[in-house]
Amino acid sequence: MGSSIRTRQAQPGIADELASFYAQHSGLIKTLGGAALAIAMPKMKDHVNPS
C-alpha cells in the first residue's frame, strides 16, 4: 500500500487541505521550490564531479 493511500485513510481531509493551501499560496510554493533547487543543484554538481 502506497504512503499516499495510507495518508488518505489516516487523514482523509489532508489532500484537500494541501490543495487549498497550494491554491492560496502557489507563488510561495513556487518560490520555495526554486530556492530549494538553487541550493540543491550546486551540491549535486559537486557530488557528481568532485574537484
Beta strands, then each sheet from edge to edge (+ up, - down):
end
